[in-house]
Amino acid sequence: MRLIFCITAFSVFFNLFSQTEIVNPTSFNKEKLTQLVFEKLNKKRDSVGVKNLENNEILRKTAVDQVKYMAEFSVLEESDPGDRSILYGGTRNVNEVIGRINLLMGAQQQTYASMADEIIDFLFIIKKKNKLLCSSLYSFIGFDADFDLTKKKLYFSLVMGNQSSIAPVMDASWAKFIGDKTFGIYYPDKTFCKPCTKYENINELVNEIKVEEDKIYFEYSNLKKLQKLLKNPTDGLAIDVVQRAQYPCNDANLLNYLVPYKGLFLKPLYLPTLLKENEIKDPKANKIRVMMGQLPEGLTSGYELNLVVLLGKSSCRSLYRNYVEKPPVHSFSYDITLEKDPKNAESKSISSKDMDAAYQKQVCYRATNSYFKNAQNIFNCTFCKLRLTKIFTETEYSAISLELEKLKIDPKANKEYVKLMELEMIVRVLKEIPSVDVKKTAIDRLELIDLNNLDLPLVYTLFGLLIENERINMALDLFSLYYSNPKIDETFLFSYITYCTLSPEKLLSNDFFEAVKIADNLFHSRLCEIVGPEKLSFQVYENMQVKDFICEKCGDK
């Protein structure tokens, strides 16, 4: 008993000493700081019901390399943590947060505890980092910190991962699932891959994959458009054959995270070969049909074909089939009422919906009309004026935007109406205006608006329009605010789940897992039908929480 008491007392004393000990840059104890950062970070995770992170040596070494560079050159600069992780037996499936804090000197000398608090505060001040650090997807962590040469600034790196961050030990049985040839393909390069972000409806290319007997064909009805994406001899396409058996229930996924594909990777066809092998020889047809390869022998029941877009021999996009149609674009409506003018017996209350241009002109633009002197009605008249204004060009939209900016700072204006008015203008632009530039301006404005507490019809409208305009991540961010609403429409919830599979960030998010659980309740035990192989890509099983949940509900199908 005495021994246990002594050990406990020493532990308590050591912990208290660590928290009150002053940080001395010349004898900096990074292990002490690391322990305190872990404790405080896991306390944050405990508060939201997420399990603690465990220290991982691979991730720690990944963090050490980054900190060495930043401290040596006194620069806060990101680099690819995946490249570093691979050097130590990891994979590219890691996430990193870096930062820098100043050492307090003089009377405000810093303790290890206060320094750890400052690091945690820095990490959690940004909402995006907050969600990342408290995500249940991560189970491992690596941390390092060190001072620069001046001993006044502390640089730190925090690397997070899970089981997929550790390179698998492959044996011969994996050969039927994963090929061993990379054909000289590299991981995505931002410079080479930039055209993918500008190619309209790039995800639809995978729907042009056809299988005839055991032959795989790529057919596309707009060759000239395709050549705007594939311009150089090192640009091309390839097929990645992924099998359902690679995602077994109650076991780890059979994926080699060290290669830029998921399954059996067929030999790529580059632009010169694609054009040479095109079976449609008539150049006026502007079409392409080319055999991409043959189905590998011995495929298990259940496979899907991903189309890999290669630019400069970089594996820029892996496109997998999206089985759901785009969500419908709903209409939404709201109204305000112009109140009756108390000084004019002939005036009447009127709904803005019922006000045509002639009546508005009569009521709102007669300077002698006492109705116009009513402060609230001045705002209401402006509202109606904007609602009746036609928008065809960017100049016209800019003029309306200027009016809205004036209303935002007008103390008499109802701020909720101004917000709805601005959203209605954005919806009009996205639905009616063909100009890409005007639509981009409208979407840029949408990013600046607080989208909380909207009516669901408006949420559906914006979600559908953003999907239609290929702003998938923005649409998913919007819907993440509403998927837990008990009145949510199941069509839109399913669209949200499906489109999450097109966004690597959302696919691995806790929002996606929560949405799947809500879908299970909403769909009344039809989850297995809805997430079946003809509905969602196998990609969904890369979120281990979702995979375990679906396996529990549906079995290993």
N, C-alpha and C positions, 0 to 999 in steps of 0.2 A: 504493500500500500504506500509506504514511504517513497519507494522508487517511482511509482506512478505519479504521486503528488509532485515530486521533484521534476519529472519530465514535463508534466503539464505546466508547472510554474515557469520553467525555462522557456517553454513554447510561448506562453503569454508574454513573458518579459521580452523575448526576441521580437515578437510581433509589434509590441508597443515601441521598442527601441527603433525598429525599422521605420515606423511611422513618424517618429520625432527626430530621427537623425538628419542632420543638415547635409545637403548634397554638396560634395566637394568634387569639382570637375577633374582634378588631378588624381583622385583616387575613386573614380566613379564606379559604383557597384551596380552593374546593369542587371544582375540576377535579382537583386533586391527590388529594383524598380519593376522588373518583369513580373515578379510574384504579386506585387500590389496592383499592377494593371490588370492581371488575370482575375484577381479577387474582385476588383471593382467592376470589371466588365461582366463577369458571371453573376454578380449581384444584380446588375441591370437586367440580364437575361432572366434571372429568377423572378424578377418583378413582373415579367410578362409571360411567365409560365413556359419558358424555353430552357431546355437542358444545358448544362454547363459545357463549355469548350475544353478540350483536352490539349495539352501541349504536344506538338508533333515536331520531331527533329528535322524532317525534310522541309517543313514550312519555316522552321526557325532559321535554317541555313539559307533559305530563299530570302528571308527578311534581312539577314546579316549582310548579304551581298549588296542589297539596295542601300542599306544604311552606310556601309563603307564608302560607296560612291558619293552619296549625298554629303556626308561629313567631310570627306577629303576635299571636295570641290565647293563646299558651302552652297549647294544648289538644291532646291526642292523640285525634283524632276521625276516624272513617272517613267517606268520602262515596263516591258512585258514580263510579269512574274512567271508566266508559263515557261519561258525560255530558261529562267534560272531554276525553276522547280525540276525540270527534266534532268538537269545536271546532277541532282542529288537523289534520283530515283522516284521523282514525282511525275505528274502529268501537267497538262495545261489547264486543268479544271481547278484553278485557284483564283482567289480574289484578293486584292491588296488595297490597303488604305495607308497613305503616307502623310507625314505632317512634320511640323517644326514648331518648337516653343522657345522662348527666350528665358535664360536663367535669371532669376531675381537675385540681386546683390544687396549688400548693405544691411539696413535694418529689416528688410523684407526677405531675408535669406530663406531659401526654399528647402523644405524637407522632402524626403522621398514620397511621403503620402500626399503632400500638396502638389508635387510634380505629377504623380499618377492621376490625381483629380483633374489637373489641367489637361492632361492628355485625353482622359475620358470625356471631359467637357468639349474639347476640340472635336472628338470623333462623333459626338452625338448632337452637335449644334446644327448639322445639315441633315435634313429629313431623309435623304436618299441613303446616307451612310448609316443613319439610325436604323432604318429597315434592314440594311445589309448585316449590321452587327448583331441584330436580334433575330435574324432569320434562323428558323429551325433546320434549314438545309445544311447548315455548317456544324460540324462536330469537332473539328481540329483547328488549332491555331498555332501560329509561330510569331514571335515578337522579338524585335531587337531595337536598341536605341544607343546613340553615342553623340558626343560633342564634336563640333567642328574644331579647326585648329585654333580659333580664338577662345575656345572654352566658354563661349557666351550663348551659343545656340545649340539646342539638342534636336537632332533629327531622329525620327522613328519610323518604323514600318511594321504593320500588322498584316499578316497573311492568313487567310481563312480557307478552309477546304473541308472535304469529307472523304468517304472511302474512295470515291472516283479520283481523288487527287493523288492517290498512291498507285504507282505503276503496277499493273497486274503481273503475277507470275504465270506465264502462259505455258501450256503443255500441248502435246500432239493433238489432243481432242478438240482444241480450238481451231484447227486448220479448216474444218468444215464450215466455220462461221466467219473467220477473218483471214483475208489474204495476207501474204507476207511481202508483196511487191508494192512499192509506192510510185513506181514509174517516174521518179524524179519530181514528184509533186511536193510543193512546199505548203506550209501553213499560211493562212491569209496574210497578205501584205497590204497595209492601208493604202499605199500609193497605187499599187496595181488594181486593187479591188474597188476603188472609188466609183467607176462606171456602174457597178451593180446598184448603187444607191439611187442612180438617176434613171435606171431602165424601168419604164412603165410596166406594171403588172408582171414583174419578173417571176413571182411565185407561180404564175399560170403556165410557165414553160414545162413544168414537170407533168402537167396534165396532157402533154403531147407525146408522152411515152406510151407505146403500144407493144403488146406481146402477141406474136403470131407463131403458133406452135412453140418452138423453143428460141425463136429469134426476137431480139429486142430492137424496136424501131423508134426513132425520133422523127415526128412529123410536125411541121410548123408552116402556117399559111402566110407568113410575112418574112421572107428571107432578108429583104433589105433592112427591115427593122432589127433582125437578129444580128446583122453585120454592123450595126451601130454599137452593139455590145462586144461582139467578137471581131476585132479589127486587125489583130496581129497574128503572125504565124504561131506564136506561143499561147494563143487564146483558143479554148476549145471546150468540149463537153465530155463527161464521163458518167458511167452508171455505177452506183453503189448498191449492191444487193444486200438488204438487211432482213434477217429472219426473226420471227416471233420468239423462237427458242433461245435467242440471245438475251431475253429478258425473263428468266425463270422466276417463279414465285419462290419465296423463302430462300433465296440465294442471290449472290452478287450478279450484276449484269455482265454478260460476256462481251466486253468492249475493250479494245486496245486504244487507250487514250493517248498513245504516243504517235499514232498515225492520223493523217487528216481525213479519215473516212471511218465508217462504222462497221462495214461488213466485208463482203467479197467485192473488191474494187476491180472493175473491168478496165482494160487498156483504154486510155483516153484517145479521143479523136480530135485533132487540132484543126483549125480553120482550113488549111489547104486540103486536108483529107476529107473534111466534111463536104467541101465544095466538089471535090473530085468524085466522091462516092455518092453524091446526090442522085437518086434514081429519077428525079424529075428534071429532064434535060432542057426543057423549054425555058429560056431565061425570062420570057414574058409572063410566065406563070407566077413568078415571085414566090415559089414554095420550095420546101426541102423535105425529102424523105430519105433517111439514111439508116442503115443497120448499125447499131451501136455495139453489138456483140450477141452472144448466146447465153441463155440461162445456164448457170453452173449445174453440173450433175449433182444429184443427191440432196436437193433442197428439201428441207422439212416442210410440212404443211404450214402455210402462212409465211409469206414474204412480201416485201414491198420494194419498189425500185425508186431510189433517190437519184435525182439528176444533179451532178456536181458541175458548177460553172467554174472554169479555169481561166484566169487572166494572168498572163506572164508566168504560167505554170504554178500560180498560187491557187490553192483551193479556196476560192472566194465565197461561194455560196453553195450550201447543200440544200437542195429544194426537195421537200417531201410532200406527197399528195395531200391536198386539203379537200376533205370530202363534203364539206358543208357549203351551201350557197351563201353569198354575201347577205348580211342582215338587211331587211327592208328599211328604206328610209321613210320614217314616219313624218307626219306633219304635227305641229303643235300649235296651240293658239292660247292667247291670254288677252285680257282686255282691261282698259281703264275707262272711267266714265267722266265726261266733262259735266261738271255740276251746273245746275240751273243758276242763272245770273239773278241774284236777289234784287237788283235794281231795275230789272227789265222783266215786266210781267209777261211779255210774249216769249221769253226764252224758255228753254226746256232742257232737262238732263238728256244726254245722248251718249250712247256707247260708241267708242272709237271704231268698233267693228261696223257700225251702221253709218258711219260718217263718210260720205263720198266727197270728192274734191270740191264740188260746187258748194255743198253745205259748209265744209270747212272754211272755204274762202269767205263765205258770207259771215260766219260766226267769228272766225279768228283774226281776220285781217282788216276789219273796219276799225280804224284808229279811234273813231268817235264812239264806238260801242263800249259801254261800261263793262261788258262781259270780259273784255280784253284786260281790264284793270285788276281782275281777280288774279292774285299771284299764282295760285295753284293752276288756274286755267291757262295761264301763259305757258306753264310747263306742259300741260296737257295738249295745248295747241301745237307746241313744238314737236311733241311726240307724234301727233297725227300727221304733221307736215313731213316728218322723216319717214313715217310709214308709207306715205303716198308717193314719196320720191322714187323715181326710177334709177336703177343702178346698172349701168352697162360698161363703164370704163373704170380704170384705177383712179382717175381724177375725180369722178363722181363719188366713188367710195371714200376717197380721202376727204372730200368736202363734208360728207355725212359724218365721218370719223371726227372731224374737227368740231362739228356741232355737239357730238356726244362728249368730247373732252370738256367743252364749256359747261355742259350740264352736270358733269361729275363734280365740278367745284362750285356749283350753284347751290347755296344752302336751302333754297326753296324746292329744289328738285328731289323727288322721291328716288333715293339711290337704288332701291330694288327695281323700280321701273326702268331706270337708266341701264342697269345690268341686263334686264330682259330685253330692252330695246336693242342694246348692242348685240346680244346673242341672236335676236331675230334678224338683224342686218347681216350677220355672219352666215346664218342659215340661208338667207336669200342669195347671198353671193355664191355659196357652195352648191346650191341647187340650180341656180338659173344662169350664172355668168360663165361663159366658156373660157374666158381669159385665165390662163394658168397663173400669170403674175398677180391678178386681182385675188384669186383664190389663195395664193401663198400669203399675200398681205393679210387676208382675213384670218387665216390659220395662225399667223404670227400674233395677231391681236388676241385670238382665243387663248393662246398660251399665257397671256398676262391676266386672265380673268379667273377669279376664285369660282370654281365649278362645284363647290359644295352646296347642298340644300336646294337643288333644282328639282322640278317636277319630273317624274319618270318619263312622260312623253317627250320632253325636251332632251333628256339624257339619251333616249333611244334615237332621236333625230340626229343629235351630234355624233353619237357612236357610229351610226350607219354612214353618215357623210364623211367622217374621218376614215373609215374603212374604204369607202368608195374612192377617196382621194389618197389612198395608200399611206396614211399616217397611222399605221397599225399600233405602234407603241403608244402614241398619244391617245388613241381610242381605248386601249387597254388601261392606261393610267386613269382615264376618266371613269371607265366602268368599274375599276377597282374600288371606287368610292361608293358604289351602289349595289354590288352583287349580293350583299347580305340583306338588302331590303326585302321584307316578307312579301311585298307585292310585286316582286320582280317578275317579268315575263320570261317564261322558260325558253322561248325562241332566242331571246337576246342573251340569256345566261349561257345557253349552249353555244351561241356564236362567240361569246367571250372565251369560253373554255377552248373552243377550236382554234381561235386566232391566237391564244396564248402559245399554242404549239409552234406558231410561226415566229415567235420572239424568244430567242435563247434566254434572255433576261427574265421574261415573265414565266416561261416554262419552268424554270427552277425556283420560282418565288413561292413564298408561303401563301400569297394571295391566290395563286392557282390551286393549291391544295385545298384551301378553305372553300373556294368556289366549287370544286368537285364534291366536297362534303355537302354543301348546300344543295347542289344539284341532286344528290342522292335523296335528300328529303323531299325536294320539290317534285322530282320525277316519280315519286312513289314506287321505289324499287325497280325502276326501269333503267337504272344506271348501267347494267351490263349490256343492255341493248344499245344504249346511247354511246358508250365508249368502246363498242365492239370494233373489230378490225376493219369494217367497212365504213366506220365513222371517223375514227381518230388515227393518226399516224402512230407507229410504235414509239415515236419520239416521246410520247407522253410518259412512258415508263422510265425515262431518265430522271424524272423527279421521283426519288425513292419513296417519299411519303405517299405520293399519288399511287405509285406502283403497289406498295404494301396495302393501301386502302382498297384498290380495285381487286387485288388478289384475294383479300379477305372476303369481299362481296361476291366476286364472280369466279374465283378459282383460276387455275392456270390454263386459260383458253387462248 
